[in-house]
């Protein structure tokens, strides 16, 4: 899982400092920040809106969340491959962000679960279109020695938006006397700010013949060019996702223990304080330390988060659990992106990210539906205990694979 050698300018070889990152990385980060402010203002209230206003069941919430994310994951394969074919990633990324922005008004207009499902579905189509080209573009424009820091910075700013979104939702819920629809209308504005920012400040890099277009990125011959190390990263990402279901269940856990409706978004605020605070240091650490160490730390944090959430009897327990959940995300999400970028040929980065997200999305669909079924049939504790079990199995598997590699090295 080591990085390939790439051409970089003298300035780009500055050690892993955030100041050395290109302007495009910062623009991508702030674009993610504003879009996440918009999305999380809505999504921090959406599970409660579905259950209390529209009368949805926990299984319905799980199915909607799982299908929405799986749709995004499927589209990432095709958008990533198309960005490799065209040799242009910005157009597809802007298309995806623009579609997400234009669908935000559907949420406050929703009068039934069908409307919410449509809104989530179309919104995730936008995410699916933009995700793989954006992640590949980060690798294209960031110096190889700073790639972990680049993904960490974007993730940190993305998480800062996910922090500010629920916080603003709490403020506006109090100010507007729990009028969920009015808060959702306010959330439309930052989505369009994100689109404008990305259109102005992000550029596709110059592409040489050696790193140029690929005529058929999803052809069998090109798929065979993806090395075994890449497929191991794909498998690892799927296992992680299976152990980590939709964040919607964190919000529902807060409501389940009796947190007042207007303060439920504080759950996502707490999670994203820890996520945003740790994402850049964890990303920078990925440039210096063995990925196995960081992955094991992430799994340990996820197990601890699930155990605390399963045992929670009050708001303090839920907040402690979601704080650990945020730290787990910080240690794993940027690292997995870096591992994908490091293990695929430059011409197939979009395709590589697309396949990775497809497999992870399928795992998220399965995990979210299973979480909803367990919650309805047994209770919330069972949902989080199952997540802890999957995470423990993943940690055991990671240790076993590492032990096998060490034994082969000795032979």
DAVEN-V594998 format. One record per backbone hydrogen bond with DSSP energy under -1.0 kcal/mol. NH is the residue of the N-H (numbers start at 1). CO is the residue of the C=O. If there is no record, write none. Layout:
[[NH;CO] [NH;CO]]
This chain:
[[14;11] [17;15] [20;17] [21;18] [26;22] [27;23] [28;24] [29;25] [30;26] [31;27] [32;28] [33;29] [34;30] [35;31] [36;32] [37;33] [38;34] [39;35] [40;36] [41;37] [42;38] [43;39] [44;40] [45;42] [46;42] [49;45] [50;46] [51;47] [52;48] [53;49] [54;49] [56;50] [61;57] [62;58] [63;59] [64;60] [65;61] [66;62] [67;63] [68;64] [69;65] [70;66] [71;67] [72;68] [73;69] [74;70] [75;71] [76;72] [79;75] [80;76] [81;77] [82;78] [83;79] [84;80] [85;81] [86;82] [87;83] [93;89] [94;90] [95;91] [96;92] [97;93] [98;94] [99;95] [100;96] [101;97] [102;98] [103;99] [106;103] [107;104] [109;105] [110;107] [116;112] [117;113] [118;114] [119;115] [120;116] [121;117] [122;118] [123;119] [124;120] [125;121] [126;122] [127;123] [128;124] [129;125] [130;126] [131;127] [134;130] [135;131] [136;132] [137;133] [138;134] [139;135] [140;136] [141;137] [142;138] [146;143] [147;144] [150;146] [151;147] [152;148] [153;149] [154;150] [155;151] [156;152] [157;153] [158;154] [159;155] [160;156] [161;157] [162;158] [163;159] [164;160] [165;161] [167;163] [168;164] [169;165] [170;166] [171;167] [172;168] [173;169] [174;170] [175;171] [176;172] [177;174] [178;173] [180;178] [183;179] [184;180] [185;181] [186;182] [187;183] [188;185] [189;186] [193;189] [194;190] [195;191] [196;192] [197;193] [198;194] [199;195] [200;196] [201;197] [202;198] [212;209] [214;84] [219;216] [223;219] [224;220] [226;223] [231;227] [232;228] [233;229] [234;230] [235;231] [236;232] [237;233] [238;234] [239;235] [240;236] [241;237] [242;238] [243;239] [249;246] [250;247] [251;247] [252;248] [253;249] [254;250] [255;251] [256;252] [257;253] [258;255] [259;254] [263;260] [264;261] [266;263] [267;264] [269;265] [270;266] [271;267] [272;268] [273;269] [274;270] [275;271] [276;272] [277;273] [278;274] [279;275] [282;278] [283;279] [284;280] [285;281] [286;282] [287;284] [288;285] [289;285] [294;290] [295;291] [296;292] [297;293] [298;294] [299;295] [300;296] [301;297] [302;298] [303;299] [304;300] [305;301] [306;302] [307;303] [308;304] [309;305] [310;306] [311;307] [318;314] [319;315] [320;316] [321;317] [322;318] [323;319] [324;320] [325;321] [326;322] [327;323] [328;324] [329;325] [330;326] [331;327] [332;328] [333;329] [336;332] [337;333] [338;334] [339;335] [340;336] [341;337] [342;338] [343;339] [348;345] [349;346] [352;348] [353;349] [354;350] [355;351] [356;352] [357;353] [358;354] [359;355] [360;356] [361;357] [362;358] [363;359] [364;360] [365;361] [366;362] [367;363] [368;364] [369;365] [370;366] [371;367] [372;368] [373;369] [374;370] [375;371] [376;372] [377;373] [378;374] [379;374] [383;379] [384;380] [385;381] [386;382] [387;383] [388;384] [389;385] [390;386] [391;387] [392;388] [393;389] [394;390] [395;391] [396;392] [397;393] [398;394] [399;395] [400;396] [401;397] [402;398] [403;399] [404;400] [405;401] [406;402] [407;403] [408;404] [409;405] [410;406] [411;407]]
